[in-house]
């Protein structure tokens, strides 16, 4: 079990599905739009989900 798996345990199923979907987008080469600006580095989303404040991030 990796760190992301351990962090999503206990959260609602929609939250888990959202994170899976974001993970798929982050692993693709397409640009990601978050609150307007284009985030071109896919590692940004991976770092987002390794922070302790991940529950406070509004997508």
C-alpha positions in Angstrom: 0.0 0.0 0.0 1.5 3.3 -1.0 1.1 6.6 0.9 -1.8 7.8 -1.3 -3.7 4.5 -0.6 -3.3 4.9 3.1 -4.5 8.5 3.0 -7.8 7.8 1.1 -8.9 5.1 3.6 -11.8 6.3 5.5 -12.8 8.9 3.1 -16.1 8.8 1.1 -16.2 6.8 -2.1 -16.7 9.8 -4.3 -13.5 11.3 -2.9 -11.7 8.1 -3.7 -13.1 8.0 -7.2 -12.2 11.7 -7.7 -8.6 11.0 -6.7 -8.4 8.0 -9.0 -9.7 10.2 -11.9 -7.2 13.0 -11.1 -4.4 10.4 -10.9 -5.3 9.2 -14.4 -5.2 12.8 -15.7 -1.9 13.5 -13.9 -0.4 10.4 -15.5 -1.4 11.5 -19.0 0.5 14.1 -21.0 -2.5 16.5 -21.4 -2.5 19.8 -19.6 -4.6 20.0 -16.5 -6.9 22.9 -15.7 -7.3 23.7 -11.9 -9.2 26.8 -11.0 -8.3 28.4 -14.3 -4.5 28.2 -14.7 -3.0 25.4 -16.7 -0.8 23.1 -14.6 1.6 21.5 -17.1 3.7 19.5 -14.7 2.0 16.3 -13.9 4.0 15.9 -10.7 2.2 18.9 -9.2 -0.9 16.8 -8.7 1.1 13.9 -7.3 2.7 16.4 -4.8 -0.7 17.8 -4.0 -1.9 14.4 -2.8 1.2 13.8 -0.6 0.6 17.0 1.5 -1.1 16.9 4.8 -3.5 19.6 3.7 -4.9 17.6 0.9 -8.4 17.5 2.4 -8.5 21.3 2.4 -7.7 21.7 -1.3 -10.8 22.6 -3.4 -10.6 21.5 -7.0 
